Amino acid sequence: MTGGPLTVLTGVNRPSAPSSGGMVLVGDLYRVMPETRTVFLGREPVDPTWTTAFNRLITLSTVKRPLGPDFDAYVEELTREVRALIEEIRPDAIHAQYPGLALSLALTRAAGRIPLVSLVHGPDVMAAERSPEERARLEEAAAASAAIVVPTTALPDRIDRLTSRRFTSRLTVIPWGIPVGDTRLRTRPPTGPGPCPWYTQADSTTTSPRSPRSRPSL
């Protein structure tokens, strides 16, 4: 690792566009993350307006396959592609979005000694709660992770139970969205300009660990 920006490798196994809440959040997160160079692995088609959040976007070539008899072979093939990209990019850290799903598994298995952070979105947890196979994949990702980041306080206990409470110390909550505890509803119409007229910061000097300005880098 050099003294320059931290190179982070991440990705979502979907078309590279703001097509869902998770994709929008990922774009927002890496657009503002300081002192990092982000390489994103995605799929065609690519929305060029959304990709400005990343320093480089690479479209994966391994053909996607659904859950079923060919899924394990698909993940093995995807892992080989991801491993070759890791050898080329040489990232300082890997952020595995949606732990337990296909691309996350490929990143987990190809990471080697590179620090891995799993970023939970919610559907990954619901999948693990429905299926023993999905649960085993989530456990594999959790075991390989230096940290498991969740966006709400409702998720840590669910993940803890799914993983037999073996990785409690790795779970951390970093909320995405408006910190409701630091806001209050306006009682009168706003008098000045602003993007969100109904809310205002209750205390502009708040330095809570969950406030946006003190949120740690991932």
LINLIN-V355466 format. One record per residue. RES is the residue in one small letter. SS is DSSP state (H for helix, E for strand, C for the rest). OMEGA is omega in whole degrees, 0 to 359 (999 if undefined). NEAR is the number of other ideal C-beta (glycine too) atoms within 10 Angstrom. Layout:
RES & SS & OMEGA & NEAR
RES & SS & OMEGA & NEAR
This chain:
m & C & 182 & 9
t & C & 179 & 7
g & C & 180 & 4
g & C & 179 & 9
p & C & 176 & 14
l & E & 178 & 16
t & E & 181 & 19
v & E & 174 & 23
l & E & 179 & 27
t & E & 178 & 25
g & E & 175 & 29
v & E & 188 & 23
n & E & 183 & 18
r & E & 173 & 17
p & E & 187 & 17
s & E & 184 & 25
a & C & 179 & 19
p & C & 188 & 17
s & C & 181 & 14
s & C & 178 & 14
g & H & 180 & 12
g & H & 180 & 20
m & H & 177 & 20
v & H & 181 & 14
l & H & 179 & 17
v & H & 178 & 27
g & H & 180 & 21
d & H & 184 & 13
l & H & 185 & 20
y & H & 176 & 20
r & H & 185 & 12
v & H & 182 & 10
m & C & 186 & 18
p & C & 170 & 7
e & C & 176 & 8
t & E & 171 & 17
r & E & 188 & 18
t & E & 173 & 23
v & E & 186 & 21
f & E & 176 & 24
l & E & 182 & 25
g & E & 183 & 25
r & E & 169 & 18
e & E & 356 & 10
p & E & 183 & 11
v & E & 174 & 14
d & C & 186 & 15
p & C & 180 & 10
t & C & 181 & 10
w & C & 186 & 21
t & H & 178 & 16
t & H & 177 & 11
a & H & 188 & 18
f & C & 176 & 22
n & C & 180 & 15
r & E & 175 & 13
l & E & 180 & 18
i & E & 177 & 18
t & E & 182 & 14
l & C & 182 & 19
s & C & 179 & 10
t & C & 182 & 19
v & C & 180 & 8
k & C & 175 & 12
r & C & 182 & 16
p & C & 173 & 8
l & C & 183 & 14
g & C & 185 & 8
p & C & 182 & 7
d & C & 188 & 11
f & H & 182 & 15
d & H & 177 & 13
a & H & 177 & 10
y & H & 180 & 18
v & H & 177 & 21
e & H & 179 & 13
e & H & 178 & 16
l & H & 178 & 25
t & H & 178 & 19
r & H & 178 & 14
e & H & 181 & 16
v & H & 180 & 26
r & H & 178 & 16
a & H & 178 & 11
l & H & 178 & 19
i & H & 179 & 19
e & H & 178 & 10
e & H & 188 & 10
i & H & 182 & 17
r & C & 182 & 10
p & C & 175 & 22
d & C & 180 & 17
a & E & 177 & 19
i & E & 175 & 28
h & E & 182 & 26
a & E & 177 & 27
q & E & 179 & 26
y & C & 183 & 25
p & C & 180 & 29
g & C & 176 & 26
l & C & 196 & 23
a & H & 183 & 20
l & H & 176 & 25
s & H & 178 & 31
l & H & 179 & 25
a & H & 178 & 28
l & H & 179 & 30
t & H & 185 & 23
r & H & 182 & 18
a & H & 188 & 21
a & C & 184 & 20
g & C & 182 & 10
r & C & 180 & 5
i & C & 180 & 15
p & E & 183 & 13
l & E & 174 & 23
v & E & 177 & 20
s & E & 178 & 29
l & E & 183 & 26
v & C & 179 & 27
h & C & 181 & 22
g & C & 177 & 16
p & H & 178 & 13
d & H & 179 & 25
v & H & 179 & 22
m & H & 177 & 12
a & H & 180 & 18
a & H & 178 & 25
e & H & 182 & 14
r & H & 191 & 10
s & C & 176 & 14
p & H & 179 & 8
e & H & 179 & 14
e & H & 178 & 19
r & H & 179 & 17
a & H & 179 & 12
r & H & 176 & 23
l & H & 179 & 28
e & H & 178 & 19
e & H & 179 & 17
a & H & 181 & 26
a & H & 181 & 23
a & H & 182 & 12
a & H & 188 & 18
s & C & 172 & 23
a & C & 178 & 12
a & E & 177 & 18
i & E & 186 & 26
v & E & 179 & 20
v & E & 185 & 22
p & C & 181 & 17
t & C & 180 & 13
t & C & 180 & 10
a & C & 189 & 11
l & H & 186 & 19
p & H & 182 & 16
d & H & 178 & 12
r & H & 178 & 16
i & H & 179 & 25
d & H & 180 & 16
r & H & 180 & 10
l & H & 182 & 19
t & C & 177 & 21
s & C & 177 & 8
r & C & 179 & 10
r & C & 186 & 11
f & C & 183 & 19
t & H & 184 & 12
s & H & 181 & 8
r & H & 183 & 17
l & E & 176 & 20
t & E & 181 & 14
v & E & 172 & 15
i & C & 186 & 16
p & C & 172 & 16
w & C & 180 & 19
g & C & 182 & 9
i & C & 175 & 11
p & C & 189 & 15
v & H & 180 & 9
g & H & 181 & 11
d & H & 183 & 17
t & E & 173 & 15
r & E & 180 & 11
l & E & 177 & 7
r & C & 177 & 12
t & C & 178 & 5
r & C & 178 & 5
p & C & 180 & 7
p & C & 179 & 12
t & C & 182 & 6
g & C & 180 & 5
p & C & 177 & 6
g & C & 183 & 10
p & C & 185 & 4
c & C & 190 & 10
p & C & 186 & 11
w & C & 183 & 10
y & E & 174 & 15
t & E & 178 & 14
q & E & 179 & 12
a & C & 181 & 11
d & C & 185 & 11
s & C & 180 & 7
t & C & 182 & 5
t & C & 176 & 15
t & C & 177 & 8
s & C & 177 & 13
p & C & 182 & 10
r & C & 178 & 14
s & C & 186 & 15
p & H & 187 & 14
r & H & 180 & 7
s & H & 180 & 10
r & C & 182 & 17
p & C & 174 & 9
s & C & 180 & 11
l & C & 999 & 17
